[in-house]
């Protein structure tokens, strides 16, 4: 609870709900970008598979240290019938090394591509990413799924100092699969302590 009597938890949940709704609906509010594939052109999509999608979500507070290797964060090679369809990577306190490379994601993207290539049987492509301060979220999908995903939106919301600074907050990537199913992923970096001592 803050000094003015408002509950932090309510603000956090409201922010998460706003992020999720904005990413799924494609709202332009705090929209940071959308991929060129957002056009709703009529196209024939393959049938929805009978088996569920396997999704692997990875969250890592890098602590502003060089990550060196991401291989240990990923599942080992498994039969293709059971392999991961979508990888979601959320990073916090991810500023290190060359500032320019960190800003345009080239370095961390290279680590992810190498880790996926060396640990997985399928080929994966990045479909979207979002950044806010030292936070990043990147989404990779199996190459065979790329053509059944559209209406991709990215949204960020800062909840840091004064509720507007990006040292804390959330990032969200939303998309539609097979023309029917909408899904969104949120990565957040929130205050670690509720009070002065805990």
C-alpha positions as CSV (number, residue, x, y, z in Angstrom):
1,X,0.0,0.0,0.0
2,X,1.4,3.4,-0.9
3,X,1.4,6.5,1.3
4,X,-1.7,7.9,-0.3
5,X,-3.7,4.7,0.5
6,X,-3.7,3.2,-3.0
7,X,-2.8,-0.4,-3.4
8,X,0.2,-1.2,-5.5
9,X,-1.3,-4.6,-6.4
10,X,-4.3,-3.0,-7.9
11,X,-2.2,-0.7,-10.1
12,X,0.0,-3.7,-11.2
13,X,-3.1,-5.8,-12.1
14,X,-4.7,-2.9,-13.9
15,X,-1.5,-2.4,-15.9
16,X,-1.3,-6.1,-16.8
17,X,-5.0,-6.1,-17.8
18,X,-4.5,-3.0,-20.0
19,X,-1.4,-4.5,-21.6
20,X,-3.2,-7.8,-22.4
21,X,-6.3,-6.1,-23.8
22,X,-4.3,-3.7,-25.9
23,X,-2.1,-6.4,-27.4
24,X,-5.1,-8.7,-28.2
25,X,-7.2,-5.9,-29.7
26,X,-4.5,-4.0,-31.5
27,X,-5.3,-0.8,-29.6
28,X,-3.1,2.1,-30.6
29,X,-2.7,3.2,-26.9
30,X,0.9,2.9,-25.9
31,X,1.4,0.8,-29.1
32,X,5.1,0.6,-29.7
33,X,5.0,-1.1,-33.1
34,X,3.3,-3.8,-35.2
35,X,4.6,-6.1,-37.8
36,X,3.9,-5.6,-41.5
37,X,1.8,-8.8,-41.4
38,X,-1.0,-7.1,-39.6
39,X,-3.1,-6.6,-42.7
40,X,-6.3,-8.7,-42.6
41,X,-6.2,-9.9,-46.1
42,X,-8.4,-12.9,-47.0
43,X,-6.2,-16.0,-47.3
44,X,-6.7,-19.7,-47.1
45,X,-5.2,-21.0,-43.9
46,X,-4.4,-24.7,-43.1
47,X,-6.8,-26.4,-40.7
48,X,-6.2,-26.0,-37.0
49,X,-4.1,-28.9,-35.7
50,X,-5.7,-31.4,-33.4
51,X,-2.7,-31.4,-31.0
52,X,-2.2,-28.4,-28.7
53,X,0.7,-26.0,-29.2
54,X,3.7,-26.4,-27.0
55,X,4.9,-23.0,-25.7
56,X,8.1,-22.4,-23.7
57,X,8.3,-19.1,-21.8
58,X,11.7,-18.1,-20.4
59,X,12.2,-15.1,-18.0
60,X,15.6,-14.0,-16.9
61,X,16.8,-11.1,-14.9
62,X,20.3,-10.7,-16.4
63,X,21.4,-8.3,-13.6
64,X,23.2,-6.2,-16.2
65,X,25.8,-8.9,-16.7
66,X,26.9,-10.4,-20.0
67,X,24.6,-13.5,-20.4
68,X,27.4,-15.4,-22.3
69,X,25.2,-18.5,-23.0
70,X,21.5,-19.1,-23.2
71,X,21.6,-22.8,-24.0
72,X,21.0,-23.9,-20.4
73,X,17.7,-22.0,-20.4
74,X,16.2,-24.1,-23.2
75,X,14.8,-27.6,-23.2
76,X,17.0,-30.3,-24.7
77,X,16.4,-31.8,-28.1
78,X,13.3,-34.0,-28.0
79,X,11.3,-35.8,-30.8
80,X,9.8,-33.3,-33.3
81,X,6.3,-34.5,-32.5
82,X,6.8,-33.1,-28.9
83,X,9.0,-30.1,-29.6
84,X,8.3,-26.5,-28.8
85,X,6.2,-24.5,-31.2
86,X,6.6,-21.0,-29.7
87,X,9.4,-19.6,-27.6
88,X,8.9,-16.5,-25.6
89,X,12.0,-14.8,-24.0
90,X,11.6,-12.0,-21.4
91,X,14.7,-10.3,-20.1
92,X,15.1,-7.8,-17.3
93,X,18.0,-5.5,-16.3
94,X,19.4,-6.4,-19.7
95,X,22.0,-3.6,-20.4
96,X,25.6,-4.6,-20.9
97,X,28.5,-4.3,-23.2
98,X,28.0,-2.2,-26.4
99,X,25.2,0.2,-25.8
100,X,24.3,0.5,-29.4
101,X,24.1,-3.3,-29.8
102,X,22.0,-3.5,-26.7
103,X,19.6,-0.9,-28.0
104,X,18.9,-2.6,-31.3
105,X,18.8,-6.1,-29.9
106,X,21.4,-7.4,-32.3
107,X,23.6,-9.0,-29.6
108,X,20.8,-10.7,-27.6
109,X,19.0,-11.8,-30.8
110,X,22.2,-13.5,-31.9
111,X,22.5,-15.4,-28.6
112,X,18.9,-16.6,-28.9
113,X,19.3,-17.7,-32.6
114,X,22.5,-19.7,-31.8
115,X,20.9,-21.3,-28.7
116,X,17.8,-22.4,-30.6
117,X,19.9,-23.7,-33.5
118,X,22.1,-25.7,-31.2
119,X,19.4,-27.2,-28.9
120,X,16.3,-27.6,-31.1
121,X,15.4,-29.8,-34.1
122,X,13.1,-27.3,-35.7
123,X,14.0,-24.0,-37.4
124,X,12.7,-20.9,-35.6
125,X,12.1,-17.4,-36.8
126,X,11.5,-14.2,-34.7
127,X,8.0,-12.8,-35.3
128,X,8.1,-9.9,-32.9
129,X,9.8,-8.1,-30.0
130,X,9.3,-5.2,-27.7
131,X,11.7,-3.1,-25.5
132,X,11.2,-0.8,-22.6
133,X,14.2,0.6,-20.8
134,X,16.3,-2.4,-19.7
135,X,13.5,-4.8,-20.5
136,X,13.1,-6.9,-23.6
137,X,10.7,-9.6,-24.8
138,X,11.2,-11.6,-28.0
139,X,9.0,-14.2,-29.6
140,X,10.2,-17.0,-31.9
141,X,8.0,-19.6,-33.7
142,X,8.6,-22.7,-35.7
143,X,9.1,-21.6,-39.3
144,X,6.1,-23.8,-40.4
145,X,3.8,-21.6,-38.2
146,X,4.9,-18.3,-39.6
147,X,2.3,-18.1,-42.3
148,X,-0.6,-18.9,-39.9
149,X,0.2,-16.0,-37.6
150,X,-1.1,-12.4,-38.2
151,X,-2.4,-9.3,-36.4
152,X,0.8,-9.0,-34.4
153,X,0.9,-6.1,-31.9
154,X,3.4,-5.0,-29.3
155,X,2.5,-2.9,-26.3
156,X,4.5,-1.5,-23.3
157,X,3.6,0.3,-20.1
158,X,5.9,1.9,-17.6
159,X,5.1,1.6,-13.9
160,X,8.4,2.9,-12.5
161,X,9.3,6.2,-10.8
162,X,6.1,8.4,-10.7
163,X,4.3,5.7,-12.6
164,X,5.8,6.8,-15.9
165,X,9.5,5.8,-15.9
166,X,10.5,2.6,-17.7
167,X,12.8,1.3,-15.0
168,X,9.8,-0.9,-14.1
169,X,6.9,-2.0,-16.1
170,X,5.6,-4.6,-18.6
171,X,5.9,-5.5,-22.2
172,X,3.3,-7.5,-24.2
173,X,3.2,-9.2,-27.6
174,X,-0.2,-10.3,-29.0
175,X,-1.0,-12.2,-32.1
176,X,-3.7,-14.3,-33.9
177,X,-3.2,-17.9,-35.0
178,X,-5.0,-19.7,-37.7
179,X,-7.3,-16.7,-38.2
180,X,-9.3,-17.6,-35.0
181,X,-7.2,-17.9,-31.8
182,X,-5.7,-14.8,-30.1
183,X,-2.9,-15.1,-27.7
184,X,-0.7,-12.6,-25.8
185,X,2.5,-12.9,-23.8
186,X,3.5,-10.5,-21.0
187,X,7.0,-10.0,-19.5
188,X,7.2,-7.7,-16.5
189,X,9.8,-6.2,-14.2
190,X,8.2,-5.0,-11.0
191,X,9.3,-3.7,-7.6
192,X,11.0,-6.4,-5.6
193,X,9.9,-5.3,-2.2
194,X,6.6,-4.2,-0.7
195,X,8.1,-2.2,2.1
196,X,11.3,-0.7,3.4
197,X,12.6,-4.0,4.9
198,X,10.7,-6.7,3.0
